[in-house]
């Protein structure tokens, strides 16, 4: 069983989602199924079939979350330090073509969210950054073509 690295913040977010699926969604869906059953013939009851589909999706998500939490290896980023980029580091990059600044935190796959500035340790950019230090030049092959970055700052938040 392969461990999944994640931050404490990412672990608690998965726990919250699991709790929501079990304690809010599950009873709501069961009520929908119960209500739909009262409408008669189940073979032609669209509400019943939709509720059963929702139940299947919710139970699948619960199983997925339980698996990720069981395999989680929580890494306390606040105890990490140094100037070499590793898991948990927050890295400030400058795009060498456009001079645009970007700040990324390297996190586990389940908590990656580009809109929040978090990239997965398995992403091409994170793999290129790991092991580098401030001032390093990094070239990354992305789906949109090759990109060149300079590492401006490495922080531990």
Phi and psi in radians as a Rosetta constraint file:
Dihedral C 1 N 2 CA 2 C 2 CIRCULARHARMONIC -1.411 0.35
Dihedral N 2 CA 2 C 2 N 3 CIRCULARHARMONIC 2.284 0.35
Dihedral C 2 N 3 CA 3 C 3 CIRCULARHARMONIC -1.284 0.35
Dihedral N 3 CA 3 C 3 N 4 CIRCULARHARMONIC 2.599 0.35
Dihedral C 3 N 4 CA 4 C 4 CIRCULARHARMONIC -1.974 0.35
Dihedral N 4 CA 4 C 4 N 5 CIRCULARHARMONIC 1.980 0.35
Dihedral C 4 N 5 CA 5 C 5 CIRCULARHARMONIC -1.248 0.35
Dihedral N 5 CA 5 C 5 N 6 CIRCULARHARMONIC 2.438 0.35
Dihedral C 5 N 6 CA 6 C 6 CIRCULARHARMONIC -2.774 0.35
Dihedral N 6 CA 6 C 6 N 7 CIRCULARHARMONIC 2.781 0.35
Dihedral C 6 N 7 CA 7 C 7 CIRCULARHARMONIC -1.398 0.35
Dihedral N 7 CA 7 C 7 N 8 CIRCULARHARMONIC 2.885 0.35
Dihedral C 7 N 8 CA 8 C 8 CIRCULARHARMONIC -1.083 0.35
Dihedral N 8 CA 8 C 8 N 9 CIRCULARHARMONIC -0.645 0.35
Dihedral C 8 N 9 CA 9 C 9 CIRCULARHARMONIC -1.097 0.35
Dihedral N 9 CA 9 C 9 N 10 CIRCULARHARMONIC -0.767 0.35
Dihedral C 9 N 10 CA 10 C 10 CIRCULARHARMONIC -1.140 0.35
Dihedral N 10 CA 10 C 10 N 11 CIRCULARHARMONIC -0.678 0.35
Dihedral C 10 N 11 CA 11 C 11 CIRCULARHARMONIC -1.091 0.35
Dihedral N 11 CA 11 C 11 N 12 CIRCULARHARMONIC -0.806 0.35
Dihedral C 11 N 12 CA 12 C 12 CIRCULARHARMONIC -1.182 0.35
Dihedral N 12 CA 12 C 12 N 13 CIRCULARHARMONIC -0.547 0.35
Dihedral C 12 N 13 CA 13 C 13 CIRCULARHARMONIC -1.146 0.35
Dihedral N 13 CA 13 C 13 N 14 CIRCULARHARMONIC -0.712 0.35
Dihedral C 13 N 14 CA 14 C 14 CIRCULARHARMONIC -1.168 0.35
Dihedral N 14 CA 14 C 14 N 15 CIRCULARHARMONIC -0.692 0.35
Dihedral C 14 N 15 CA 15 C 15 CIRCULARHARMONIC -1.065 0.35
Dihedral N 15 CA 15 C 15 N 16 CIRCULARHARMONIC -0.751 0.35
Dihedral C 15 N 16 CA 16 C 16 CIRCULARHARMONIC -1.092 0.35
Dihedral N 16 CA 16 C 16 N 17 CIRCULARHARMONIC -0.756 0.35
Dihedral C 16 N 17 CA 17 C 17 CIRCULARHARMONIC -1.129 0.35
Dihedral N 17 CA 17 C 17 N 18 CIRCULARHARMONIC -0.714 0.35
Dihedral C 17 N 18 CA 18 C 18 CIRCULARHARMONIC -1.066 0.35
Dihedral N 18 CA 18 C 18 N 19 CIRCULARHARMONIC -0.799 0.35
Dihedral C 18 N 19 CA 19 C 19 CIRCULARHARMONIC -1.052 0.35
Dihedral N 19 CA 19 C 19 N 20 CIRCULARHARMONIC -0.744 0.35
Dihedral C 19 N 20 CA 20 C 20 CIRCULARHARMONIC -1.083 0.35
Dihedral N 20 CA 20 C 20 N 21 CIRCULARHARMONIC -0.800 0.35
Dihedral C 20 N 21 CA 21 C 21 CIRCULARHARMONIC -1.093 0.35
Dihedral N 21 CA 21 C 21 N 22 CIRCULARHARMONIC -0.692 0.35
Dihedral C 21 N 22 CA 22 C 22 CIRCULARHARMONIC -1.376 0.35
Dihedral N 22 CA 22 C 22 N 23 CIRCULARHARMONIC -0.728 0.35
Dihedral C 22 N 23 CA 23 C 23 CIRCULARHARMONIC -1.713 0.35
Dihedral N 23 CA 23 C 23 N 24 CIRCULARHARMONIC -0.317 0.35
Dihedral C 23 N 24 CA 24 C 24 CIRCULARHARMONIC -1.977 0.35
Dihedral N 24 CA 24 C 24 N 25 CIRCULARHARMONIC -0.978 0.35
Dihedral C 24 N 25 CA 25 C 25 CIRCULARHARMONIC -1.186 0.35
Dihedral N 25 CA 25 C 25 N 26 CIRCULARHARMONIC -0.804 0.35
Dihedral C 25 N 26 CA 26 C 26 CIRCULARHARMONIC -0.988 0.35
Dihedral N 26 CA 26 C 26 N 27 CIRCULARHARMONIC -0.916 0.35
Dihedral C 26 N 27 CA 27 C 27 CIRCULARHARMONIC -1.104 0.35
Dihedral N 27 CA 27 C 27 N 28 CIRCULARHARMONIC -0.619 0.35
Dihedral C 27 N 28 CA 28 C 28 CIRCULARHARMONIC -1.107 0.35
Dihedral N 28 CA 28 C 28 N 29 CIRCULARHARMONIC -0.759 0.35
Dihedral C 28 N 29 CA 29 C 29 CIRCULARHARMONIC -1.201 0.35
Dihedral N 29 CA 29 C 29 N 30 CIRCULARHARMONIC -0.702 0.35
Dihedral C 29 N 30 CA 30 C 30 CIRCULARHARMONIC -1.050 0.35
Dihedral N 30 CA 30 C 30 N 31 CIRCULARHARMONIC -0.693 0.35
Dihedral C 30 N 31 CA 31 C 31 CIRCULARHARMONIC -1.131 0.35
Dihedral N 31 CA 31 C 31 N 32 CIRCULARHARMONIC -0.695 0.35
Dihedral C 31 N 32 CA 32 C 32 CIRCULARHARMONIC -1.083 0.35
Dihedral N 32 CA 32 C 32 N 33 CIRCULARHARMONIC -0.744 0.35
Dihedral C 32 N 33 CA 33 C 33 CIRCULARHARMONIC -1.108 0.35
Dihedral N 33 CA 33 C 33 N 34 CIRCULARHARMONIC -0.783 0.35
Dihedral C 33 N 34 CA 34 C 34 CIRCULARHARMONIC -1.046 0.35
Dihedral N 34 CA 34 C 34 N 35 CIRCULARHARMONIC -0.795 0.35
Dihedral C 34 N 35 CA 35 C 35 CIRCULARHARMONIC -1.106 0.35
Dihedral N 35 CA 35 C 35 N 36 CIRCULARHARMONIC -0.736 0.35
Dihedral C 35 N 36 CA 36 C 36 CIRCULARHARMONIC -1.162 0.35
Dihedral N 36 CA 36 C 36 N 37 CIRCULARHARMONIC -0.589 0.35
Dihedral C 36 N 37 CA 37 C 37 CIRCULARHARMONIC -1.090 0.35
Dihedral N 37 CA 37 C 37 N 38 CIRCULARHARMONIC -0.532 0.35
Dihedral C 37 N 38 CA 38 C 38 CIRCULARHARMONIC -1.259 0.35
Dihedral N 38 CA 38 C 38 N 39 CIRCULARHARMONIC -0.204 0.35
Dihedral C 38 N 39 CA 39 C 39 CIRCULARHARMONIC -1.504 0.35
Dihedral N 39 CA 39 C 39 N 40 CIRCULARHARMONIC 0.160 0.35
Dihedral C 39 N 40 CA 40 C 40 CIRCULARHARMONIC 1.770 0.35
Dihedral N 40 CA 40 C 40 N 41 CIRCULARHARMONIC -2.465 0.35
Dihedral C 40 N 41 CA 41 C 41 CIRCULARHARMONIC -0.875 0.35
Dihedral N 41 CA 41 C 41 N 42 CIRCULARHARMONIC 2.021 0.35
Dihedral C 41 N 42 CA 42 C 42 CIRCULARHARMONIC -1.295 0.35
Dihedral N 42 CA 42 C 42 N 43 CIRCULARHARMONIC -0.440 0.35
Dihedral C 42 N 43 CA 43 C 43 CIRCULARHARMONIC -1.152 0.35
Dihedral N 43 CA 43 C 43 N 44 CIRCULARHARMONIC -0.483 0.35
Dihedral C 43 N 44 CA 44 C 44 CIRCULARHARMONIC -2.058 0.35
Dihedral N 44 CA 44 C 44 N 45 CIRCULARHARMONIC 0.432 0.35
Dihedral C 44 N 45 CA 45 C 45 CIRCULARHARMONIC -1.764 0.35
Dihedral N 45 CA 45 C 45 N 46 CIRCULARHARMONIC 1.738 0.35
Dihedral C 45 N 46 CA 46 C 46 CIRCULARHARMONIC -1.107 0.35
Dihedral N 46 CA 46 C 46 N 47 CIRCULARHARMONIC -0.659 0.35
Dihedral C 46 N 47 CA 47 C 47 CIRCULARHARMONIC -1.072 0.35
Dihedral N 47 CA 47 C 47 N 48 CIRCULARHARMONIC -0.739 0.35
Dihedral C 47 N 48 CA 48 C 48 CIRCULARHARMONIC -1.097 0.35
Dihedral N 48 CA 48 C 48 N 49 CIRCULARHARMONIC -0.819 0.35
Dihedral C 48 N 49 CA 49 C 49 CIRCULARHARMONIC -1.147 0.35
Dihedral N 49 CA 49 C 49 N 50 CIRCULARHARMONIC -0.662 0.35
Dihedral C 49 N 50 CA 50 C 50 CIRCULARHARMONIC -1.139 0.35
Dihedral N 50 CA 50 C 50 N 51 CIRCULARHARMONIC -0.723 0.35
Dihedral C 50 N 51 CA 51 C 51 CIRCULARHARMONIC -1.167 0.35
Dihedral N 51 CA 51 C 51 N 52 CIRCULARHARMONIC -0.682 0.35
Dihedral C 51 N 52 CA 52 C 52 CIRCULARHARMONIC -1.147 0.35
Dihedral N 52 CA 52 C 52 N 53 CIRCULARHARMONIC -0.650 0.35
Dihedral C 52 N 53 CA 53 C 53 CIRCULARHARMONIC -1.135 0.35
Dihedral N 53 CA 53 C 53 N 54 CIRCULARHARMONIC -0.761 0.35
Dihedral C 53 N 54 CA 54 C 54 CIRCULARHARMONIC -1.053 0.35
Dihedral N 54 CA 54 C 54 N 55 CIRCULARHARMONIC -0.724 0.35
Dihedral C 54 N 55 CA 55 C 55 CIRCULARHARMONIC -1.083 0.35
Dihedral N 55 CA 55 C 55 N 56 CIRCULARHARMONIC -0.758 0.35
Dihedral C 55 N 56 CA 56 C 56 CIRCULARHARMONIC -1.084 0.35
Dihedral N 56 CA 56 C 56 N 57 CIRCULARHARMONIC -0.783 0.35
Dihedral C 56 N 57 CA 57 C 57 CIRCULARHARMONIC -1.116 0.35
Dihedral N 57 CA 57 C 57 N 58 CIRCULARHARMONIC -0.755 0.35
Dihedral C 57 N 58 CA 58 C 58 CIRCULARHARMONIC -1.125 0.35
Dihedral N 58 CA 58 C 58 N 59 CIRCULARHARMONIC -0.784 0.35
Dihedral C 58 N 59 CA 59 C 59 CIRCULARHARMONIC -1.135 0.35
Dihedral N 59 CA 59 C 59 N 60 CIRCULARHARMONIC -0.617 0.35
Dihedral C 59 N 60 CA 60 C 60 CIRCULARHARMONIC -1.126 0.35
Dihedral N 60 CA 60 C 60 N 61 CIRCULARHARMONIC -0.747 0.35
Dihedral C 60 N 61 CA 61 C 61 CIRCULARHARMONIC -1.136 0.35
Dihedral N 61 CA 61 C 61 N 62 CIRCULARHARMONIC -0.699 0.35
Dihedral C 61 N 62 CA 62 C 62 CIRCULARHARMONIC -1.054 0.35
Dihedral N 62 CA 62 C 62 N 63 CIRCULARHARMONIC -0.798 0.35
Dihedral C 62 N 63 CA 63 C 63 CIRCULARHARMONIC -1.085 0.35
Dihedral N 63 CA 63 C 63 N 64 CIRCULARHARMONIC -0.721 0.35
Dihedral C 63 N 64 CA 64 C 64 CIRCULARHARMONIC -1.116 0.35
Dihedral N 64 CA 64 C 64 N 65 CIRCULARHARMONIC -0.779 0.35
Dihedral C 64 N 65 CA 65 C 65 CIRCULARHARMONIC -1.143 0.35
Dihedral N 65 CA 65 C 65 N 66 CIRCULARHARMONIC -0.741 0.35
Dihedral C 65 N 66 CA 66 C 66 CIRCULARHARMONIC -1.067 0.35
Dihedral N 66 CA 66 C 66 N 67 CIRCULARHARMONIC -0.685 0.35
Dihedral C 66 N 67 CA 67 C 67 CIRCULARHARMONIC -1.129 0.35
Dihedral N 67 CA 67 C 67 N 68 CIRCULARHARMONIC -0.815 0.35
Dihedral C 67 N 68 CA 68 C 68 CIRCULARHARMONIC -1.097 0.35
Dihedral N 68 CA 68 C 68 N 69 CIRCULARHARMONIC -0.729 0.35
Dihedral C 68 N 69 CA 69 C 69 CIRCULARHARMONIC -1.168 0.35
Dihedral N 69 CA 69 C 69 N 70 CIRCULARHARMONIC -0.633 0.35
Dihedral C 69 N 70 CA 70 C 70 CIRCULARHARMONIC -1.172 0.35
Dihedral N 70 CA 70 C 70 N 71 CIRCULARHARMONIC -0.576 0.35
Dihedral C 70 N 71 CA 71 C 71 CIRCULARHARMONIC -1.661 0.35
Dihedral N 71 CA 71 C 71 N 72 CIRCULARHARMONIC 0.016 0.35
Dihedral C 71 N 72 CA 72 C 72 CIRCULARHARMONIC -1.149 0.35
Dihedral N 72 CA 72 C 72 N 73 CIRCULARHARMONIC 2.407 0.35
Dihedral C 72 N 73 CA 73 C 73 CIRCULARHARMONIC -2.050 0.35
Dihedral N 73 CA 73 C 73 N 74 CIRCULARHARMONIC 1.742 0.35
Dihedral C 73 N 74 CA 74 C 74 CIRCULARHARMONIC -1.365 0.35
Dihedral N 74 CA 74 C 74 N 75 CIRCULARHARMONIC 2.197 0.35
Dihedral C 74 N 75 CA 75 C 75 CIRCULARHARMONIC -1.974 0.35
Dihedral N 75 CA 75 C 75 N 76 CIRCULARHARMONIC 2.131 0.35
Dihedral C 75 N 76 CA 76 C 76 CIRCULARHARMONIC -1.430 0.35
Dihedral N 76 CA 76 C 76 N 77 CIRCULARHARMONIC 1.773 0.35
Dihedral C 76 N 77 CA 77 C 77 CIRCULARHARMONIC -1.113 0.35
Dihedral N 77 CA 77 C 77 N 78 CIRCULARHARMONIC -0.528 0.35
Dihedral C 77 N 78 CA 78 C 78 CIRCULARHARMONIC -1.133 0.35
Dihedral N 78 CA 78 C 78 N 79 CIRCULARHARMONIC -0.325 0.35
Dihedral C 78 N 79 CA 79 C 79 CIRCULARHARMONIC -1.649 0.35
Dihedral N 79 CA 79 C 79 N 80 CIRCULARHARMONIC -0.026 0.35
Dihedral C 79 N 80 CA 80 C 80 CIRCULARHARMONIC -1.625 0.35
Dihedral N 80 CA 80 C 80 N 81 CIRCULARHARMONIC 2.640 0.35
Dihedral C 80 N 81 CA 81 C 81 CIRCULARHARMONIC -2.754 0.35
Dihedral N 81 CA 81 C 81 N 82 CIRCULARHARMONIC -3.123 0.35
Dihedral C 81 N 82 CA 82 C 82 CIRCULARHARMONIC 2.027 0.35
Dihedral N 82 CA 82 C 82 N 83 CIRCULARHARMONIC 3.076 0.35
Dihedral C 82 N 83 CA 83 C 83 CIRCULARHARMONIC -1.944 0.35
Dihedral N 83 CA 83 C 83 N 84 CIRCULARHARMONIC 0.111 0.35
Dihedral C 83 N 84 CA 84 C 84 CIRCULARHARMONIC -1.731 0.35
Dihedral N 84 CA 84 C 84 N 85 CIRCULARHARMONIC 2.347 0.35
Dihedral C 84 N 85 CA 85 C 85 CIRCULARHARMONIC -1.278 0.35
Dihedral N 85 CA 85 C 85 N 86 CIRCULARHARMONIC 2.195 0.35
Dihedral C 85 N 86 CA 86 C 86 CIRCULARHARMONIC -2.460 0.35
Dihedral N 86 CA 86 C 86 N 87 CIRCULARHARMONIC -3.023 0.35
Dihedral C 86 N 87 CA 87 C 87 CIRCULARHARMONIC -0.950 0.35
Dihedral N 87 CA 87 C 87 N 88 CIRCULARHARMONIC 2.365 0.35
Dihedral C 87 N 88 CA 88 C 88 CIRCULARHARMONIC 1.619 0.35
Dihedral N 88 CA 88 C 88 N 89 CIRCULARHARMONIC -0.272 0.35
Dihedral C 88 N 89 CA 89 C 89 CIRCULARHARMONIC -1.188 0.35
Dihedral N 89 CA 89 C 89 N 90 CIRCULARHARMONIC 2.535 0.35
Dihedral C 89 N 90 CA 90 C 90 CIRCULARHARMONIC -1.828 0.35
Dihedral N 90 CA 90 C 90 N 91 CIRCULARHARMONIC 2.103 0.35
Dihedral C 90 N 91 CA 91 C 91 CIRCULARHARMONIC -2.039 0.35
Dihedral N 91 CA 91 C 91 N 92 CIRCULARHARMONIC 2.303 0.35
Dihedral C 91 N 92 CA 92 C 92 CIRCULARHARMONIC -1.769 0.35
Dihedral N 92 CA 92 C 92 N 93 CIRCULARHARMONIC 2.167 0.35
Dihedral C 92 N 93 CA 93 C 93 CIRCULARHARMONIC -2.083 0.35
Dihedral N 93 CA 93 C 93 N 94 CIRCULARHARMONIC 2.640 0.35
Dihedral C 93 N 94 CA 94 C 94 CIRCULARHARMONIC -2.048 0.35
Dihedral N 94 CA 94 C 94 N 95 CIRCULARHARMONIC 2.176 0.35
Dihedral C 94 N 95 CA 95 C 95 CIRCULARHARMONIC -1.245 0.35
Dihedral N 95 CA 95 C 95 N 96 CIRCULARHARMONIC 2.104 0.35
Dihedral C 95 N 96 CA 96 C 96 CIRCULARHARMONIC -1.217 0.35
Dihedral N 96 CA 96 C 96 N 97 CIRCULARHARMONIC -0.341 0.35
Dihedral C 96 N 97 CA 97 C 97 CIRCULARHARMONIC -1.480 0.35
Dihedral N 97 CA 97 C 97 N 98 CIRCULARHARMONIC -0.716 0.35
Dihedral C 97 N 98 CA 98 C 98 CIRCULARHARMONIC -1.922 0.35
Dihedral N 98 CA 98 C 98 N 99 CIRCULARHARMONIC -0.145 0.35
Dihedral C 98 N 99 CA 99 C 99 CIRCULARHARMONIC 1.069 0.35
Dihedral N 99 CA 99 C 99 N 100 CIRCULARHARMONIC 0.360 0.35
Dihedral C 99 N 100 CA 100 C 100 CIRCULARHARMONIC -1.407 0.35
Dihedral N 100 CA 100 C 100 N 101 CIRCULARHARMONIC 2.457 0.35
Dihedral C 100 N 101 CA 101 C 101 CIRCULARHARMONIC -1.630 0.35
Dihedral N 101 CA 101 C 101 N 102 CIRCULARHARMONIC 2.435 0.35
Dihedral C 101 N 102 CA 102 C 102 CIRCULARHARMONIC -2.382 0.35
Dihedral N 102 CA 102 C 102 N 103 CIRCULARHARMONIC 2.435 0.35
Dihedral C 102 N 103 CA 103 C 103 CIRCULARHARMONIC -2.080 0.35
Dihedral N 103 CA 103 C 103 N 104 CIRCULARHARMONIC 2.177 0.35
Dihedral C 103 N 104 CA 104 C 104 CIRCULARHARMONIC -2.260 0.35
Dihedral N 104 CA 104 C 104 N 105 CIRCULARHARMONIC 2.468 0.35
Dihedral C 104 N 105 CA 105 C 105 CIRCULARHARMONIC -1.877 0.35
Dihedral N 105 CA 105 C 105 N 106 CIRCULARHARMONIC 2.342 0.35
Dihedral C 105 N 106 CA 106 C 106 CIRCULARHARMONIC -1.558 0.35
Dihedral N 106 CA 106 C 106 N 107 CIRCULARHARMONIC 2.054 0.35
Dihedral C 106 N 107 CA 107 C 107 CIRCULARHARMONIC -2.284 0.35
Dihedral N 107 CA 107 C 107 N 108 CIRCULARHARMONIC 3.128 0.35
Dihedral C 107 N 108 CA 108 C 108 CIRCULARHARMONIC -1.280 0.35
Dihedral N 108 CA 108 C 108 N 109 CIRCULARHARMONIC 2.774 0.35
Dihedral C 108 N 109 CA 109 C 109 CIRCULARHARMONIC -0.953 0.35
Dihedral N 109 CA 109 C 109 N 110 CIRCULARHARMONIC -0.776 0.35
Dihedral C 109 N 110 CA 110 C 110 CIRCULARHARMONIC -1.114 0.35
Dihedral N 110 CA 110 C 110 N 111 CIRCULARHARMONIC -0.382 0.35
Dihedral C 110 N 111 CA 111 C 111 CIRCULARHARMONIC -1.854 0.35
Dihedral N 111 CA 111 C 111 N 112 CIRCULARHARMONIC 0.039 0.35
Dihedral C 111 N 112 CA 112 C 112 CIRCULARHARMONIC -1.123 0.35
Dihedral N 112 CA 112 C 112 N 113 CIRCULARHARMONIC 2.356 0.35
Dihedral C 112 N 113 CA 113 C 113 CIRCULARHARMONIC -2.744 0.35
Dihedral N 113 CA 113 C 113 N 114 CIRCULARHARMONIC 1.771 0.35
Dihedral C 113 N 114 CA 114 C 114 CIRCULARHARMONIC -1.026 0.35
Dihedral N 114 CA 114 C 114 N 115 CIRCULARHARMONIC -0.578 0.35
Dihedral C 114 N 115 CA 115 C 115 CIRCULARHARMONIC -1.138 0.35
Dihedral N 115 CA 115 C 115 N 116 CIRCULARHARMONIC -0.461 0.35
Dihedral C 115 N 116 CA 116 C 116 CIRCULARHARMONIC -1.738 0.35
Dihedral N 116 CA 116 C 116 N 117 CIRCULARHARMONIC 0.156 0.35
Dihedral C 116 N 117 CA 117 C 117 CIRCULARHARMONIC 1.338 0.35
Dihedral N 117 CA 117 C 117 N 118 CIRCULARHARMONIC 0.461 0.35
Dihedral C 117 N 118 CA 118 C 118 CIRCULARHARMONIC -2.084 0.35
Dihedral N 118 CA 118 C 118 N 119 CIRCULARHARMONIC 2.152 0.35
Dihedral C 118 N 119 CA 119 C 119 CIRCULARHARMONIC -2.029 0.35
Dihedral N 119 CA 119 C 119 N 120 CIRCULARHARMONIC 2.594 0.35
Dihedral C 119 N 120 CA 120 C 120 CIRCULARHARMONIC -1.220 0.35
Dihedral N 120 CA 120 C 120 N 121 CIRCULARHARMONIC 2.507 0.35
Dihedral C 120 N 121 CA 121 C 121 CIRCULARHARMONIC -1.034 0.35
Dihedral N 121 CA 121 C 121 N 122 CIRCULARHARMONIC -0.380 0.35
Dihedral C 121 N 122 CA 122 C 122 CIRCULARHARMONIC -1.600 0.35
Dihedral N 122 CA 122 C 122 N 123 CIRCULARHARMONIC -0.040 0.35
Dihedral C 122 N 123 CA 123 C 123 CIRCULARHARMONIC -1.249 0.35
Dihedral N 123 CA 123 C 123 N 124 CIRCULARHARMONIC 2.697 0.35
Dihedral C 123 N 124 CA 124 C 124 CIRCULARHARMONIC -0.992 0.35
Dihedral N 124 CA 124 C 124 N 125 CIRCULARHARMONIC -0.710 0.35
Dihedral C 124 N 125 CA 125 C 125 CIRCULARHARMONIC -1.129 0.35
Dihedral N 125 CA 125 C 125 N 126 CIRCULARHARMONIC -0.828 0.35
Dihedral C 125 N 126 CA 126 C 126 CIRCULARHARMONIC -1.102 0.35
Dihedral N 126 CA 126 C 126 N 127 CIRCULARHARMONIC -0.735 0.35
Dihedral C 126 N 127 CA 127 C 127 CIRCULARHARMONIC -1.079 0.35
Dihedral N 127 CA 127 C 127 N 128 CIRCULARHARMONIC -0.633 0.35
Dihedral C 127 N 128 CA 128 C 128 CIRCULARHARMONIC -1.249 0.35
Dihedral N 128 CA 128 C 128 N 129 CIRCULARHARMONIC -0.553 0.35
Dihedral C 128 N 129 CA 129 C 129 CIRCULARHARMONIC -1.395 0.35
Dihedral N 129 CA 129 C 129 N 130 CIRCULARHARMONIC -0.603 0.35
Dihedral C 129 N 130 CA 130 C 130 CIRCULARHARMONIC -0.990 0.35
Dihedral N 130 CA 130 C 130 N 131 CIRCULARHARMONIC 2.258 0.35
Dihedral C 130 N 131 CA 131 C 131 CIRCULARHARMONIC 1.638 0.35
Dihedral N 131 CA 131 C 131 N 132 CIRCULARHARMONIC -0.194 0.35
Dihedral C 131 N 132 CA 132 C 132 CIRCULARHARMONIC -1.517 0.35
Dihedral N 132 CA 132 C 132 N 133 CIRCULARHARMONIC 2.876 0.35
Dihedral C 132 N 133 CA 133 C 133 CIRCULARHARMONIC -2.172 0.35
Dihedral N 133 CA 133 C 133 N 134 CIRCULARHARMONIC 3.005 0.35
Dihedral C 133 N 134 CA 134 C 134 CIRCULARHARMONIC -0.958 0.35
Dihedral N 134 CA 134 C 134 N 135 CIRCULARHARMONIC 2.387 0.35
Dihedral C 134 N 135 CA 135 C 135 CIRCULARHARMONIC 1.604 0.35
Dihedral N 135 CA 135 C 135 N 136 CIRCULARHARMONIC -0.196 0.35
Dihedral C 135 N 136 CA 136 C 136 CIRCULARHARMONIC -1.218 0.35
Dihedral N 136 CA 136 C 136 N 137 CIRCULARHARMONIC 2.583 0.35
Dihedral C 136 N 137 CA 137 C 137 CIRCULARHARMONIC -1.698 0.35
Dihedral N 137 CA 137 C 137 N 138 CIRCULARHARMONIC 2.291 0.35
Dihedral C 137 N 138 CA 138 C 138 CIRCULARHARMONIC -2.212 0.35
Dihedral N 138 CA 138 C 138 N 139 CIRCULARHARMONIC 2.289 0.35
Dihedral C 138 N 139 CA 139 C 139 CIRCULARHARMONIC -1.969 0.35
Dihedral N 139 CA 139 C 139 N 140 CIRCULARHARMONIC 2.296 0.35
Dihedral C 139 N 140 CA 140 C 140 CIRCULARHARMONIC -2.193 0.35
Dihedral N 140 CA 140 C 140 N 141 CIRCULARHARMONIC 2.300 0.35
Dihedral C 140 N 141 CA 141 C 141 CIRCULARHARMONIC -1.598 0.35
Dihedral N 141 CA 141 C 141 N 142 CIRCULARHARMONIC 1.994 0.35
Dihedral C 141 N 142 CA 142 C 142 CIRCULARHARMONIC -1.951 0.35
Dihedral N 142 CA 142 C 142 N 143 CIRCULARHARMONIC 2.932 0.35
Dihedral C 142 N 143 CA 143 C 143 CIRCULARHARMONIC -0.991 0.35
Dihedral N 143 CA 143 C 143 N 144 CIRCULARHARMONIC -0.482 0.35
Dihedral C 143 N 144 CA 144 C 144 CIRCULARHARMONIC -1.540 0.35
Dihedral N 144 CA 144 C 144 N 145 CIRCULARHARMONIC 0.085 0.35
Dihedral C 144 N 145 CA 145 C 145 CIRCULARHARMONIC 2.003 0.35
Dihedral N 145 CA 145 C 145 N 146 CIRCULARHARMONIC 3.108 0.35
Dihedral C 145 N 146 CA 146 C 146 CIRCULARHARMONIC -1.284 0.35
Dihedral N 146 CA 146 C 146 N 147 CIRCULARHARMONIC 2.450 0.35
Dihedral C 146 N 147 CA 147 C 147 CIRCULARHARMONIC -2.233 0.35
Dihedral N 147 CA 147 C 147 N 148 CIRCULARHARMONIC 2.497 0.35
Dihedral C 147 N 148 CA 148 C 148 CIRCULARHARMONIC -2.026 0.35
Dihedral N 148 CA 148 C 148 N 149 CIRCULARHARMONIC 2.339 0.35
Dihedral C 148 N 149 CA 149 C 149 CIRCULARHARMONIC -2.274 0.35
Dihedral N 149 CA 149 C 149 N 150 CIRCULARHARMONIC 2.721 0.35
Dihedral C 149 N 150 CA 150 C 150 CIRCULARHARMONIC -2.045 0.35
Dihedral N 150 CA 150 C 150 N 151 CIRCULARHARMONIC 2.324 0.35
Dihedral C 150 N 151 CA 151 C 151 CIRCULARHARMONIC -1.390 0.35
Dihedral N 151 CA 151 C 151 N 152 CIRCULARHARMONIC 2.022 0.35
Dihedral C 151 N 152 CA 152 C 152 CIRCULARHARMONIC -1.620 0.35
Dihedral N 152 CA 152 C 152 N 153 CIRCULARHARMONIC -0.615 0.35
Dihedral C 152 N 153 CA 153 C 153 CIRCULARHARMONIC -2.694 0.35
Dihedral N 153 CA 153 C 153 N 154 CIRCULARHARMONIC 2.521 0.35
Dihedral C 153 N 154 CA 154 C 154 CIRCULARHARMONIC -2.174 0.35
Dihedral N 154 CA 154 C 154 N 155 CIRCULARHARMONIC 2.095 0.35
Dihedral C 154 N 155 CA 155 C 155 CIRCULARHARMONIC -2.216 0.35
Dihedral N 155 CA 155 C 155 N 156 CIRCULARHARMONIC 2.836 0.35
Dihedral C 155 N 156 CA 156 C 156 CIRCULARHARMONIC -2.206 0.35
Dihedral N 156 CA 156 C 156 N 157 CIRCULARHARMONIC 1.834 0.35
